[in-house]
Structure formats: C-alpha cells, structure tokens
Amino acid sequence: MTFHYMNGQSESFNLYAPVESDGSTQTFQLVEVRHLLNKDWWIINLPDQTVFVNIDNVVKVEVKPAIDQLKGEDVFTNAERVTALNRSR
C-alpha cells in the first residue's frame, strides 16, 4: 500500500491479510474498504513501530496487487491506466 501525500512525498507499506482460524486468508469486502475509507486516521502496526496516517493529508492510496474481490457500485472494473500521474513543479 502506497500513500501519496499532499506535499509530494510518498510512503509504502507491505500489508498482509489476516489469517482465519481455518488457515485461509481473509478477503477484503467492499463494505470493509468503504468503512476504512471513512476513517480520519489509519493505524499501521509494524514490528518495530506504529504509524498513524492522517488521511486528510493523503491525495491517493495505491494498493498492489489489485484487490480483485472489490465489486459493486462505485467500483470501476476492467479499467486500464493510460498515463501515469504527472505533477508540475
């Protein structure tokens, strides 16, 4: 997950899906993502520190690989990037 901040900086984190009691990995649901996007602060717990990200300072969040399970209203499927975001300085 990469956060792109208003000041032009970016920061990336590896996030891993929680493991269920049956050993399978949990999948993201659209409801969970929408709930997370409504939060003012995201908390990322790393092995050596905890990072609090104020989403008001973020202009874009990228998640790679794509979350294929997201489907429904407001989700553009079968999209293709034509040009990368350019920033004039």
Sine and cosine of phi, psi and omega as CSV:
sin_phi,cos_phi,sin_psi,cos_psi,sin_omega,cos_omega
0.00,0.00,0.77,-0.64,0.01,-1.00
-0.88,-0.48,0.80,-0.60,0.08,-1.00
-0.99,-0.15,0.77,-0.64,0.09,-1.00
-0.95,-0.32,0.89,-0.46,-0.10,-1.00
-1.00,-0.02,0.33,-0.94,-0.03,-1.00
-0.86,0.52,-0.50,0.87,-0.05,-1.00
-0.99,0.13,0.09,1.00,0.03,-1.00
1.00,-0.07,-0.18,0.98,0.03,-1.00
-0.99,0.16,0.33,-0.94,0.08,-1.00
-0.65,-0.76,0.35,-0.94,-0.06,-1.00
-0.53,-0.85,0.71,-0.71,-0.06,-1.00
-0.87,-0.49,0.52,-0.85,0.02,-1.00
-0.67,-0.74,0.57,-0.82,0.20,-0.98
-1.00,-0.02,0.83,-0.56,0.04,-1.00
-0.89,-0.45,0.61,-0.79,-0.03,-1.00
-0.86,-0.52,0.69,-0.72,0.01,-1.00
-0.91,0.42,0.67,-0.75,0.04,-1.00
-0.87,0.48,0.52,-0.85,0.03,-1.00
-1.00,-0.06,0.77,-0.64,0.03,-1.00
-0.97,0.26,0.20,-0.98,-0.02,-1.00
-0.90,0.44,-0.40,0.91,0.01,-1.00
-1.00,0.05,0.06,1.00,0.04,-1.00
1.00,-0.07,-0.18,0.98,0.02,-1.00
-0.99,0.12,0.35,-0.94,0.03,-1.00
-1.00,0.01,0.58,-0.82,-0.01,-1.00
-0.95,0.31,0.61,-0.79,0.04,-1.00
-0.97,-0.24,0.51,-0.86,0.05,-1.00
-0.97,0.26,0.70,-0.71,0.10,-1.00
-0.95,-0.32,0.47,-0.88,-0.01,-1.00
-0.84,0.54,-0.61,0.79,0.01,-1.00
-0.88,0.47,-0.67,0.74,0.00,-1.00
-0.91,0.41,-0.66,0.75,0.00,-1.00
-0.91,0.41,-0.70,0.72,0.02,-1.00
-0.88,0.47,-0.64,0.77,0.04,-1.00
-0.88,0.47,-0.70,0.71,0.01,-1.00
-0.90,0.44,-0.65,0.76,-0.02,-1.00
-0.92,0.40,-0.35,0.93,0.03,-1.00
-0.99,0.11,-0.11,0.99,-0.01,-1.00
-0.99,0.15,0.61,-0.79,0.03,-1.00
-0.97,0.23,-0.52,0.85,-0.03,-1.00
-0.81,-0.59,0.71,-0.71,0.14,-0.99
-0.95,-0.30,0.68,-0.73,-0.04,-1.00
-0.92,-0.39,0.85,-0.53,-0.02,-1.00
-0.90,-0.43,0.91,-0.42,-0.03,-1.00
-1.00,-0.06,0.93,-0.37,0.04,-1.00
-0.98,-0.19,0.28,-0.96,0.00,-1.00
-0.85,0.52,-0.55,0.84,-0.09,-1.00
-0.94,-0.35,-0.10,0.99,0.01,-1.00
-0.25,-0.97,0.24,-0.97,0.10,-0.99
-0.90,-0.43,0.74,-0.67,-0.03,-1.00
-0.92,-0.38,0.77,-0.64,0.07,-1.00
-0.96,-0.29,0.84,-0.54,-0.02,-1.00
-0.93,-0.36,0.86,-0.51,0.07,-1.00
-0.99,0.11,0.93,-0.36,-0.10,-0.99
-0.91,0.41,-0.34,0.94,0.07,-1.00
-0.89,0.46,-0.36,0.93,0.00,-1.00
-0.99,-0.11,0.07,1.00,-0.07,-1.00
-0.96,-0.29,0.74,-0.67,0.04,-1.00
-0.98,-0.18,-0.37,0.93,-0.01,-1.00
-0.39,-0.92,0.57,-0.82,0.11,-0.99
-0.83,-0.56,0.81,-0.59,0.06,-1.00
-0.94,-0.34,0.67,-0.75,0.04,-1.00
-0.82,-0.57,0.85,-0.53,0.04,-1.00
-0.78,-0.62,0.71,-0.71,-0.07,1.00
-0.94,0.35,0.20,-0.98,-0.03,-1.00
-0.87,0.50,0.49,-0.87,0.07,-1.00
-1.00,-0.03,1.00,-0.01,-0.10,-1.00
-0.92,0.40,-0.33,0.94,-0.05,-1.00
-0.96,0.27,-0.26,0.97,-0.03,-1.00
-0.97,0.26,0.89,-0.46,0.02,-1.00
-0.59,-0.81,0.42,-0.91,0.06,-1.00
0.81,-0.59,-0.22,-0.98,-0.03,-1.00
-0.87,0.50,0.66,-0.75,0.03,-1.00
0.96,0.28,0.17,0.99,0.05,-1.00
-0.92,-0.38,0.87,-0.49,0.03,-1.00
-1.00,0.05,0.93,-0.38,0.04,-1.00
-0.99,-0.13,0.32,-0.95,-0.02,-1.00
0.83,0.56,0.64,0.77,0.03,-1.00
-1.00,-0.03,0.41,-0.91,0.02,-1.00
-0.66,-0.75,0.74,-0.67,0.03,-1.00
-0.98,0.21,0.76,-0.65,0.00,-1.00
-0.99,-0.15,-0.69,0.73,0.06,-1.00
-0.71,-0.70,0.48,-0.88,0.08,-1.00
-0.99,0.15,0.40,-0.92,0.04,-1.00
-0.91,0.41,0.77,-0.63,0.07,-1.00
-0.92,-0.38,0.59,-0.81,-0.01,-1.00
-0.82,-0.57,0.83,-0.56,0.03,-1.00
-1.00,0.10,0.62,-0.78,-0.02,-1.00
-0.82,-0.57,0.00,0.00,0.00,0.00
